[in-house]
Amino acid sequence: MKNINLYAAIYDRLLEPSLKNLKRRVVYFSKKYHSSIVLDLCSGTGMQCRMLGNKRMRTLGLDMDERMVSYAHQK
């Protein structure tokens, strides 16, 4: 389990900063069009789901990498 978390933590630190503005726009448009439920494909470590959830939207995150899903679930 430790290696799984290390892989996902590295992903979070390397990729999430460059994706943050894009994810903010997803939140913006989801709110603008009154979305209450959002499907997040290629969810990675779940940051987009958390951002949407903070705005009271229900989310479902899907990812093919079980390590990411496990890490996202823990967070």
VMD Tcl script that builds the backbone (N, CA, C; Angstrom):
set m [mol new atoms 225]
animate dup $m
set s [atomselect $m all]
$s set {name element resname resid chain x y z} {
  {N N MET 1 A 0.818 -1.205 0.000}
  {CA C MET 1 A 0.000 0.000 0.000}
  {C C MET 1 A 0.858 1.263 0.000}
  {N N LYS 2 A 2.021 1.171 0.633}
  {CA C LYS 2 A 2.902 2.330 0.697}
  {C C LYS 2 A 3.338 2.778 -0.701}
  {N N ASN 3 A 3.696 1.846 -1.588}
  {CA C ASN 3 A 4.096 2.190 -2.951}
  {C C ASN 3 A 2.962 2.824 -3.734}
  {N N ILE 4 A 1.759 2.359 -3.486}
  {CA C ILE 4 A 0.589 2.934 -4.159}
  {C C ILE 4 A 0.466 4.406 -3.790}
  {N N ASN 5 A 0.569 4.705 -2.521}
  {CA C ASN 5 A 0.448 6.087 -2.075}
  {C C ASN 5 A 1.586 6.952 -2.586}
  {N N LEU 6 A 2.782 6.409 -2.661}
  {CA C LEU 6 A 3.927 7.156 -3.162}
  {C C LEU 6 A 3.721 7.526 -4.634}
  {N N TYR 7 A 3.276 6.583 -5.441}
  {CA C TYR 7 A 3.017 6.823 -6.861}
  {C C TYR 7 A 1.976 7.935 -7.030}
  {N N ALA 8 A 0.892 7.831 -6.301}
  {CA C ALA 8 A -0.177 8.818 -6.418}
  {C C ALA 8 A 0.255 10.176 -5.867}
  {N N ALA 9 A 1.023 10.180 -4.792}
  {CA C ALA 9 A 1.498 11.445 -4.224}
  {C C ALA 9 A 2.416 12.168 -5.208}
  {N N ILE 10 A 3.269 11.429 -5.894}
  {CA C ILE 10 A 4.139 12.029 -6.913}
  {C C ILE 10 A 3.292 12.597 -8.046}
  {N N TYR 11 A 2.285 11.852 -8.469}
  {CA C TYR 11 A 1.352 12.330 -9.498}
  {C C TYR 11 A 0.713 13.644 -9.048}
  {N N ASP 12 A 0.239 13.674 -7.804}
  {CA C ASP 12 A -0.384 14.889 -7.262}
  {C C ASP 12 A 0.556 16.080 -7.322}
  {N N ARG 13 A 1.794 15.874 -6.943}
  {CA C ARG 13 A 2.741 16.993 -6.889}
  {C C ARG 13 A 3.219 17.441 -8.260}
  {N N LEU 14 A 3.324 16.527 -9.208}
  {CA C LEU 14 A 3.842 16.889 -10.529}
  {C C LEU 14 A 2.762 17.393 -11.481}
  {N N LEU 15 A 1.608 16.749 -11.481}
  {CA C LEU 15 A 0.586 17.086 -12.474}
  {C C LEU 15 A -0.507 18.030 -11.983}
  {N N GLU 16 A -0.918 17.887 -10.751}
  {CA C GLU 16 A -2.040 18.698 -10.270}
  {C C GLU 16 A -1.819 20.201 -10.402}
  {N N PRO 17 A -0.638 20.736 -10.102}
  {CA C PRO 17 A -0.470 22.188 -10.256}
  {C C PRO 17 A -0.736 22.681 -11.682}
  {N N SER 18 A -0.334 21.907 -12.675}
  {CA C SER 18 A -0.547 22.336 -14.060}
  {C C SER 18 A -1.996 22.159 -14.509}
  {N N LEU 19 A -2.762 21.362 -13.797}
  {CA C LEU 19 A -4.160 21.116 -14.158}
  {C C LEU 19 A -5.153 21.954 -13.354}
  {N N LYS 20 A -4.673 22.658 -12.355}
  {CA C LYS 20 A -5.565 23.349 -11.424}
  {C C LYS 20 A -6.476 24.369 -12.115}
  {N N ASN 21 A -5.941 25.185 -13.033}
  {CA C ASN 21 A -6.777 26.180 -13.715}
  {C C ASN 21 A -7.853 25.513 -14.567}
  {N N LEU 22 A -7.504 24.445 -15.240}
  {CA C LEU 22 A -8.491 23.710 -16.032}
  {C C LEU 22 A -9.594 23.162 -15.124}
  {N N LYS 23 A -9.212 22.618 -13.998}
  {CA C LYS 23 A -10.198 22.048 -13.071}
  {C C LYS 23 A -11.085 23.131 -12.469}
  {N N ARG 24 A -10.529 24.304 -12.243}
  {CA C ARG 24 A -11.350 25.433 -11.772}
  {C C ARG 24 A -12.398 25.805 -12.812}
  {N N ARG 25 A -12.027 25.729 -14.078}
  {CA C ARG 25 A -12.988 26.053 -15.146}
  {C C ARG 25 A -14.102 25.001 -15.217}
  {N N VAL 26 A -13.755 23.759 -14.978}
  {CA C VAL 26 A -14.777 22.705 -14.935}
  {C C VAL 26 A -15.777 23.015 -13.822}
  {N N VAL 27 A -15.276 23.427 -12.673}
  {CA C VAL 27 A -16.159 23.802 -11.559}
  {C C VAL 27 A -17.022 24.992 -11.962}
  {N N TYR 28 A -16.405 25.989 -12.564}
  {CA C TYR 28 A -17.138 27.191 -12.990}
  {C C TYR 28 A -18.289 26.836 -13.934}
  {N N PHE 29 A -17.995 26.065 -14.977}
  {CA C PHE 29 A -19.040 25.731 -15.940}
  {C C PHE 29 A -20.081 24.784 -15.354}
  {N N SER 30 A -19.654 23.913 -14.464}
  {CA C SER 30 A -20.621 23.027 -13.811}
  {C C SER 30 A -21.613 23.830 -12.978}
  {N N LYS 31 A -21.107 24.848 -12.279}
  {CA C LYS 31 A -21.998 25.725 -11.514}
  {C C LYS 31 A -22.861 26.572 -12.443}
  {N N LYS 32 A -22.250 27.104 -13.488}
  {CA C LYS 32 A -22.973 27.982 -14.420}
  {C C LYS 32 A -24.176 27.272 -15.036}
  {N N TYR 33 A -24.014 26.000 -15.360}
  {CA C TYR 33 A -25.101 25.252 -15.987}
  {C C TYR 33 A -25.883 24.404 -14.981}
  {N N HIS 34 A -25.721 24.748 -13.689}
  {CA C HIS 34 A -26.516 24.154 -12.610}
  {C C HIS 34 A -26.416 22.633 -12.562}
  {N N SER 35 A -25.229 22.131 -12.772}
  {CA C SER 35 A -25.011 20.688 -12.672}
  {C C SER 35 A -25.089 20.281 -11.208}
  {N N SER 36 A -25.770 19.196 -10.941}
  {CA C SER 36 A -25.820 18.713 -9.562}
  {C C SER 36 A -25.072 17.388 -9.422}
  {N N ILE 37 A -24.893 16.694 -10.538}
  {CA C ILE 37 A -24.159 15.432 -10.556}
  {C C ILE 37 A -23.155 15.490 -11.705}
  {N N VAL 38 A -21.892 15.148 -11.419}
  {CA C VAL 38 A -20.831 15.226 -12.431}
  {C C VAL 38 A -20.061 13.909 -12.458}
  {N N LEU 39 A -19.817 13.399 -13.658}
  {CA C LEU 39 A -18.980 12.216 -13.867}
  {C C LEU 39 A -17.584 12.695 -14.255}
  {N N ASP 40 A -16.595 12.308 -13.482}
  {CA C ASP 40 A -15.200 12.702 -13.732}
  {C C ASP 40 A -14.449 11.491 -14.268}
  {N N LEU 41 A -14.205 11.481 -15.574}
  {CA C LEU 41 A -13.463 10.390 -16.209}
  {C C LEU 41 A -11.971 10.666 -16.114}
  {N N CYS 42 A -11.178 9.618 -15.959}
  {CA C CYS 42 A -9.729 9.752 -15.756}
  {C C CYS 42 A -9.481 10.609 -14.520}
  {N N SER 43 A -10.104 10.234 -13.448}
  {CA C SER 43 A -10.165 11.019 -12.215}
  {C C SER 43 A -8.826 11.170 -11.514}
  {N N GLY 44 A -7.873 10.300 -11.807}
  {CA C GLY 44 A -6.568 10.411 -11.155}
  {C C GLY 44 A -6.698 10.287 -9.646}
  {N N THR 45 A -6.157 11.245 -8.927}
  {CA C THR 45 A -6.175 11.185 -7.470}
  {C C THR 45 A -7.414 11.842 -6.863}
  {N N GLY 46 A -8.377 12.205 -7.693}
  {CA C GLY 46 A -9.663 12.679 -7.206}
  {C C GLY 46 A -9.780 14.163 -6.915}
  {N N MET 47 A -8.805 14.953 -7.315}
  {CA C MET 47 A -8.847 16.382 -7.013}
  {C C MET 47 A -10.087 17.059 -7.615}
  {N N GLN 48 A -10.432 16.727 -8.854}
  {CA C GLN 48 A -11.597 17.349 -9.482}
  {C C GLN 48 A -12.871 17.004 -8.709}
  {N N CYS 49 A -12.985 15.772 -8.270}
  {CA C CYS 49 A -14.159 15.369 -7.483}
  {C C CYS 49 A -14.239 16.162 -6.186}
  {N N ARG 50 A -13.105 16.359 -5.531}
  {CA C ARG 50 A -13.109 17.128 -4.285}
  {C C ARG 50 A -13.480 18.584 -4.535}
  {N N MET 51 A -12.964 19.163 -5.608}
  {CA C MET 51 A -13.285 20.553 -5.918}
  {C C MET 51 A -14.777 20.715 -6.191}
  {N N LEU 52 A -15.351 19.791 -6.946}
  {CA C LEU 52 A -16.779 19.849 -7.235}
  {C C LEU 52 A -17.599 19.578 -5.974}
  {N N GLY 53 A -17.153 18.622 -5.185}
  {CA C GLY 53 A -17.843 18.307 -3.941}
  {C C GLY 53 A -17.864 19.485 -2.975}
  {N N ASN 54 A -16.802 20.275 -2.979}
  {CA C ASN 54 A -16.760 21.469 -2.134}
  {C C ASN 54 A -17.809 22.495 -2.533}
  {N N LYS 55 A -18.295 22.392 -3.762}
  {CA C LYS 55 A -19.356 23.289 -4.261}
  {C C LYS 55 A -20.718 22.593 -4.213}
  {N N ARG 56 A -20.787 21.537 -3.437}
  {CA C ARG 56 A -22.023 20.796 -3.193}
  {C C ARG 56 A -22.582 20.080 -4.417}
  {N N MET 57 A -21.688 19.627 -5.267}
  {CA C MET 57 A -22.094 18.799 -6.405}
  {C C MET 57 A -21.719 17.355 -6.106}
  {N N ARG 58 A -22.581 16.450 -6.464}
  {CA C ARG 58 A -22.273 15.025 -6.310}
  {C C ARG 58 A -21.381 14.618 -7.474}
  {N N THR 59 A -20.367 13.829 -7.189}
  {CA C THR 59 A -19.437 13.422 -8.236}
  {C C THR 59 A -19.191 11.921 -8.187}
  {N N LEU 60 A -18.858 11.398 -9.331}
  {CA C LEU 60 A -18.393 10.018 -9.442}
  {C C LEU 60 A -17.111 10.073 -10.243}
  {N N GLY 61 A -16.011 9.652 -9.634}
  {CA C GLY 61 A -14.720 9.645 -10.303}
  {C C GLY 61 A -14.367 8.242 -10.766}
  {N N LEU 62 A -13.974 8.112 -12.021}
  {CA C LEU 62 A -13.563 6.830 -12.589}
  {C C LEU 62 A -12.140 6.947 -13.121}
  {N N ASP 63 A -11.353 5.911 -12.876}
  {CA C ASP 63 A -9.994 5.870 -13.398}
  {C C ASP 63 A -9.611 4.409 -13.615}
  {N N MET 64 A -8.823 4.137 -14.633}
  {CA C MET 64 A -8.402 2.770 -14.921}
  {C C MET 64 A -7.292 2.288 -13.996}
  {N N ASP 65 A -6.598 3.207 -13.336}
  {CA C ASP 65 A -5.482 2.854 -12.464}
  {C C ASP 65 A -5.986 2.658 -11.036}
  {N N GLU 66 A -5.965 1.433 -10.578}
  {CA C GLU 66 A -6.473 1.113 -9.239}
  {C C GLU 66 A -5.716 1.847 -8.144}
  {N N ARG 67 A -4.442 2.152 -8.384}
  {CA C ARG 67 A -3.667 2.893 -7.380}
  {C C ARG 67 A -4.243 4.289 -7.176}
  {N N MET 68 A -4.629 4.919 -8.278}
  {CA C MET 68 A -5.221 6.255 -8.184}
  {C C MET 68 A -6.566 6.214 -7.471}
  {N N VAL 69 A -7.369 5.246 -7.820}
  {CA C VAL 69 A -8.691 5.127 -7.190}
  {C C VAL 69 A -8.533 4.897 -5.689}
  {N N SER 70 A -7.610 4.057 -5.313}
  {CA C SER 70 A -7.364 3.786 -3.899}
  {C C SER 70 A -6.901 5.051 -3.178}
  {N N TYR 71 A -5.985 5.762 -3.771}
  {CA C TYR 71 A -5.460 6.997 -3.179}
  {C C TYR 71 A -6.569 8.050 -3.065}
  {N N ALA 72 A -7.352 8.212 -4.124}
  {CA C ALA 72 A -8.450 9.187 -4.115}
  {C C ALA 72 A -9.456 8.849 -3.027}
  {N N HIS 73 A -9.764 7.579 -2.898}
  {CA C HIS 73 A -10.714 7.131 -1.886}
  {C C HIS 73 A -10.199 7.447 -0.473}
  {N N GLN 74 A -8.898 7.268 -0.247}
  {CA C GLN 74 A -8.315 7.550 1.063}
  {C C GLN 74 A -8.371 9.032 1.402}
  {N N LYS 75 A -8.213 9.869 0.370}
  {CA C LYS 75 A -8.218 11.318 0.600}
  {C C LYS 75 A -9.615 11.788 0.859}
}
mol reanalyze $m
mol bondsrecalc $m
mol representation Tube
mol addrep $m
